[in-house]
Amino acid sequence: MTILDGTALSIDEVLRLGAQARPQLELADEARRRVADSWMLATELAGSRPVYGRTTGVGANRDTTVAQDVSSDLRLLRSHATGSGETLPRVTVRMALLIRLNQLLRGGSGIHPDALDALLAALAGDRMPTVHAAGAIGTGDLSALGEIALTLLGDGTEQDRDPLWRLHAGDALPFLSSNAVTIATACAEIARLRRWQEQHASVAALSFLAVRASRESLQPAVQAARPQHGQAQAASAVRALLADCDAPSRRVQDSYGFRAYPQVTGALLDAAAALEHVVGTDIVSASENPLIDLESRDAFHNGNFHGIPLALAADRVKLALTSVGQLSVARLTDISDPDMTGLTSFLADTPGASGVMLLEYNQAAAQADLRQNAQPATLGAVVISRGVENHSSFSTQAVSQLRRCLDAAFDVLACELVAAVRALELHGDRVAGPLAAFVERLAPLIGHDPADRPLTADLAAARSFLESDPTLP
């Protein structure tokens, strides 16, 4: 049983609970009291001053007074539940409900406590709404949360189900004022990014062996001379993987694919850590506008819903991932070069044959997709709602791009992996330590005949292996 209190939910817990069809959850009593107190304060404030979304319309209608009744809230939810594009996976929707529930428990929204029980019941009963992926631009997941709200109310596309939520006056905007769906999607991509990074270290280590690269660039003294945290971490990971493998270097120094591995990969590790920090913070934040502040007993109109921290963090990861992917391209070029490996050109079984030549083409195509999707989403600009909302973070788009970048990055890595394994087989090498287990798991999945043949099945198997290795979290 996991107790939610609005302050301590982590990315790992979101991923773990999101993977469960019916997570066992309880709400802390203190958090419930905060939400109840917040609702009473919001109701009191709305009786004495304008409160956006309660006594007024939203967006450019902020100066229009509206009736404080349930019909106004229902109209707002119905109008905002306008999504498009593909539908999100149930796991992502489950994580979004979990995150929104935890955010509401901070007590800053002014929503009625009934909303908590509705979200809790949906999670306990695995009643996941149908939610569309498109419709948000990084200033609140309005359409997605609108779809979720209508489903909880029994008013949406799933009207055959009994409602879980009884709407109270003033509930609509507090429910919508969040980026919970984008944050949930980011959590899913963080899990994939973690997996890619760990697999990337193993593939790079195999490439070090394949070309007999120097390990001087991985030594602790090098990292201590430039103490970037990610750089030291990246070097340490590959150094440990190679510790039990004997393959003397063929050169004084190698190309950047090997020599700059710690620096470039370390930048990605630092970017990934920054992304996790931003996402972890937003999971336990009160992102509502207005913020109903119990300490000052006031309402503060603000921009906490703005997703620029997440958007910038995701953009940084995409750009760093592109550079790391380019090093993988460089390593595959070296593996194909007889001057680097001492083997035949393109690792062919006979001189003049094409061998793994087409891996370079496939990898270049994947790297192009990676590069194109890494374009910063935060460079976009928009002015909507009659000019009132004149800046957007496009965090939703940044996270969506990150998903496509990772799709391409797994393809890039699969090409390097197939070539590195063949090179080691042609060398007659038997790897040791953790790398041995890695290669043994992959061995039954790919072909081992060096004769010219289609490598399509090998690439597909390597890609599946890299993304779904059951030994990784």
Buried (B, 14 or more C-beta within 10 A) or exposed (E): EBEBBBBEBBBBBBBEBBEBEEBEBEBBEEBBEBBBBBBBBBBBBBEEEBBBBBBBBBEEBBEEEBEBEBEBBBEBBBEBBEBEEEBBBBBBBBBBBBBBBBBBBBBBBBBBBBBBBBBBEBBEEEBBBBBBBBBBBBBBBBBBBBBBBBBBBBBBEBEEBEBBBBBBBBBBBBBBBBBBBBBBBBBBBBBBBBBBBBBBBBBBBBBBBBBBBBBBBBBEEBBEEEEBEBBBBBBBBBBBBBEEBEBEBBBEEBBBBBBBBBBBBBBBBBBBBBBBEBBBEBBBBBBBBBBBBEEEEEBEEBEBBBBBBBBBBBBBBBBBBBBBBBBBBBBBBBBBBEEBBEBBBBBBBEEEBEBBBBBBEBBBBBBEBBBEBBBBBBEBEEEEEEEEBEEBBBBBBBBBBBBBBBBBBBBBBBBBBBBBBBBBBBBEBEBEBBBEEBBEEBEEEBBEEBEBEEBEEBBBBBBEBBBEBEEEE
